Amino acid sequence: MGSLKSKVKYAFAVDKPGPTEPTEKQKLAVDWVCDQIAKRGMTLPGLIALEMGRPLNYIGSMAMHFVSPGVWAVAPKHLYGAYNDFAEFLESRGSTEYMCRRIEELEAEYLEKKNARKAERVKNKKNKKSKPPRHEED
């Protein structure tokens, strides 16, 4: 009886709640996807899509594994590895939570850079206006 109990002890175990931390190889692929979403200003639609698809992330990862032979046929070797790493990361429950958090972090970085560039342009514009024009005498 003890052996049966040990066999089914973790039959219905699920991942612990909270974001799942990716491995180093997975982090490269996940960060690339999150960066593309944040860089294009698609944070809100991206977050909505991730939240809506949260219950289906495991099925989505299995679909990615299913079509991986087709990806292998057309994608370069390094992209195929990243594709598989991303599919493996999506298998865990906390993957969408990690991705949502990472997209928000990247968006904050992009907005900070954008605001700094804007402040610099305004500063340069004011400096140009404050200097009187030079007139050369003949």
N, C-alpha and C positions, 0 to 999 in steps of 0.2 A: 504493500500500500504506500509505503514511503517513496518508492520510486515513481509511482503514478503522480503523487502530489508534487514531487520535484519537477516532473515533466510539464505539468500544467500550471505551475506556480506563476509563470510570467506569460501565460497564453493571452491574456487580455491587458497586458501592460501597455501604457502609452507614455510618450515622452513627457518629461516634466514641463510644467507651464513656464512661459517666458521665452525670450528670444533664444534661438540656437546660434551658437558661435560657429562660423565656418572654419574649415581648415585653411591653411595658407593658400593651397591651390584653388580651393573653392572661393576664397575671399577675393582673389584676382578677378574671377569671372563675375561674381556677385557685385563687386564694386564697379566693374565696367558697366553692367546693366543699370545699376542705380545712378551712376554718373551720367549716363546717356539720358535718363529720364530727367534728372535735375538740370542738366546743362541746357536742355531744350525748353525748359520752363513748363514741363508737363507734370509737375509734382502732384497737383490735385487730381487730375485724371488717373495718374499712376497709382496713387494711394487708394483711390476709389476702386480701381480694378483689382488691386491686391486684396483689399478688404472683402470685396465681393467674391473673389476666388479663393479666399482662405480655406473654406471647407473642401475645396477641390484641388489643393496644391499637390497632394499625393497622386491623385489621378493624372494631373497635368505632368508630373514628373514621369509617371509610367508611360504616358503618351510620348514624351520626349525620348524615352528609352526605346519605344516601339519604332519611331521613325529614325533612330540613330543610324541604321545602315544606309539610309538615303542621304543623311547628312555626311556620313563618312565618305560616300561616293563623290560628293561635290565640294566639300569644305577642305581647306588646307589642314594639315596634320595638327598644328597648334590650335586652330579654332575648334577642331573636333574634340580635342582634350578638354578645352574650356567648356564646351557644350556639355560633355559628360559630367564634368565637375559641377556645373550649374544644375543639371538634372538630379544628381545625387544630393545636392544641398536642398532642393525642393522636397525631397522625401521626408524631411523632418517637419514636425508640426510648427515649430517656432521660426521657421524660415521666413514666412511672410512678415512676422513681427520684426525680425531683424532687418529685413529689406525696407520696411516702412520707416523704421528709426534711421537707417542709413541714408535714405532719400532725403529725409528732413534735415539731417546734418549737412549733407552736401548742398542742399538748397540754401541753408543759412550761410554756408561759405560763399556760394556764388552771389547771394544778395549783398554780403559784406564787401566783396570785391567790387561789385557793381556800384554800390554806394560810395566807396572810396574813389573810384574813377570819376564818378559824377561830382563829388566834392572837389576833386583836383581840377576838373574842367571849369567849375564855377570859380574857383580860386584863380586860375589862369585868366579867365575872362575878366574878372575884376581888376587884376593887375594890368591887363592891357588897357582898360578904360581909364585907370587912375593916372597913367603916365601921359603927360601932355605931348602932343605931336611935335616932332622936331622939324624946324624949318632951317634949312641951310641958307646962310647969307651969301650973296654973290660977291 
